[in-house]
Amino acid sequence: MKWLYVAAGIALYIKIVLMTDPVLDTTELSIVEAVVKDSGVPNAVAGIIFRNRLYDTIFEVVVFTIAILGVQFLLADEEPSKIIRQFTDEPSIVLARLGATIAALVGIELAIRGHLSPGGGFAAGVAGGTAIGLVAITSSSTWMQGIYQRWRAAMWEKISVLIFLVLAVITLAGVELPHGELGALVSGGMLPILNTLVAIKVALGSWAVILVFIRYRGLL
């Protein structure tokens, strides 16, 4: 069996070194131009994620939701951490909250303009979750939990998922909003709405996971 692996490795090496890859003929139609034309947004990646491969995006959102529920379920039987150590020195607090402010602004910008420029809902949600994490390492866990419950973040997370699924099904059924002017902020039909919903979902889901880990595992 070992010699079979060696032979397969040699064959793969010969293929990579000696054989040339076929060249894609792009004289007739550019794939990027086709995606931009069909989706109505300059960011072809957003067009692929929220239109051409919307099935994949739906299941990615569902998988992320299941992962959050799994974290909450698996840690529910553990004893909460009695001592939660956090940053207490002033320079670290200032730097962390400055970074949180920058990350939050980047997240908002990506959520609003992700269909026009590099970025998108998932990147915006990660930036929002990063901002929440930076605030968490310099703030009281009780205070963070209080804000989470006061603003009913768990409810808004579930609502964003439901709205996303409904709009995604409508889009897959062939119903689309007017694309508008290419490059304008309000353009691309459903794409900016789906982009924003994913950003909200990922940011609030990250917040929930951060709170659970802080409660049961501590921060540092």
N, C-alpha and C positions, 0 to 999 in steps of 0.2 A: 504493500500500500504506500510505503514511503517513496518508492521509485515512481509511482503514479503521480504523486504530488510534485516531485521534481520535474517530471516530464511535462506536466501541465504548466509549471512555472516557466520552463524554458520555452514552451510554445507561446505562452503569453508574451514573453520578452521579445521573441522573434517577431510576433505580430506588431508589437508597439514600435519596434525599431525599424523594421524593414518594410512593412506595408504602410501605404499612405491612406489617410482617411479621405472619404469622398467629400467633395466640395459642394456646398449647398448653392444652388442656382438662385440668386436673388434678383435677377434682371427683370422678372415679370412683376413680382409683388413682394414688398417688404412685410414680414410678419408683424413687426412693430407698428407700421403704418396701418395695417389692417385692424389690429387690436384697438388702436387709438380711434380709428374711424367708427368702429362698431360700438365702442364704449362711450365715446364723446368726451374723454378726459385725456390730458397730455401724459399722465403717468400710466404707461402701459402695464406696469406691474399691478397697480390697483384695478385696472380693467380686467386683467386675467383673474385676480383673486376674487373680485366681487361680481364678475359676469361670466367669463369663459369657463372658470373652474369654481363656480359658486357652490357646487356640491361638496367639494373638498373643504371650503371655508365653513360651511354649515357644520360638518362633522368635527372640524378643528374647534369650533366654539363649543360644541357639545362635549368633546373630550376634555377641554379646559374646565367646563362646569363640573364634569364627573370627578376630575382631579381635585377640585376644591372640596366637593362633598366627601371624597375619600380621605383627605387630610383631616377634616372635621370629625369623621367617623372613627378613624384609626386612633386619634389622640383623645377622644372623648372619655375613655376609661382611665387615662393616666392622671396622676396627681398633679395639680397645678404647681408650678415652680414657686417656692417660698421666697427666694431671693432673686430679684431681677436687677442685674448690674447694668448701668447705663453710663454714657459719657457725662461727666459732671464738670470738666474743665471748660472754661469760657471759650478759648480758641476753637476747640472741637465743636462746641455747640454752634458758634457763629458760622463756621465753615459748613457744617452739616445742613443748617437751615438755609444758608445761601445756596448750596447745591440743590436743596429741595425746591427752592423758588425757581431756579433755572430749569430744573427738570420738569416742574409743573408747567412753566410757560412753554417749554418745548413740546410737552404732551398736548397742550391745548392747540398749539400751532399745527402739529401733525394731524390732530383730529379734524381740524377745520379745513386745512389745505392739503391733506394727504393725497387727494385725488389729482392735485396739480403738480406736486413736487415729490421728490423721493421721501418715502415714509408711508404711513398708513395707520389703520386702526390698531393693529397689534403693536407696532412701534410706539404709538401714542399711549396705549395702555401700559406698556412696560415703563415708559418715562413717568407716567403718573404713579405707578406702583413704586418706582424708585424714589420719587418725592415723598411718598407716604412712609417708606422705609427709613429715609433719612430723618424725617421728623420723629419716627418711633424710637430711634436710638438715642434721642436727646429729650424725650418727654415721658411723662408718667403713663404707664400702661392703662391705668384706670381712666385717665383723661382721654386717651385715644379710644378706649372702649366706649366711653360716654358719648363722644362725638359720633362714633359709628352708629350707635343706637339712636341718638337724637335725630340724625339726618336719615335714618332708616335706610342705610346703605345696602343692607341685605335685600330689602324689598326692591329697590331700584335696580340692583343687579339682576334679579329674576325678571323684572319687567323689561329690561333692555334685551335679555335673551329671548323672551317671548316675542317682542316686537321685531327683533332681527329675524327670527324664524318665519314669522308671518310675511314680512316684506320679501324675504328670500324666496319663499314659495310663490308669492305673487310674481316676482321677477322671473322665476323659472317657468311659470305658466305663460310667459310671453308678454305680460303687461309691463310697460315701461313709461316713465315720465319723460317729458321732452328733454332732450340733451342740452339745449341752450347753446350759447356761444362757447366754442372751444377755448379753454384757458380762463374763462370767467369763474369767479368763486361759486356762483350758483350755476352749475353745469353738471353734466354726467348723469342726469336722471336720479335713479335710486342710489348710485354709488356713494355720494357724500353722506347720505343718511346711514347706509350700512357701515360706512367707515367710522362714523361717530359712535354708532351703537356698539361696535366692536371695541372701540377705545374705552367707552364707559364700562363695558363688561369686564375687560381685562384689568382696568385700574381698580374697580371695586372688588373684583375677585382676588386680586393681589392683596388688597387691604385686609380682606377676611382671612387669608392664609397667614399674613404677617401677625395679625392679632392672635390667632390660634397658636402659632409657634412661640410668640412672646409669653402667652399664658402658661403653656405647658413645658417649654424648653428654655425660656429666658432669652436674653438678647446676646450677651457676651459670655 
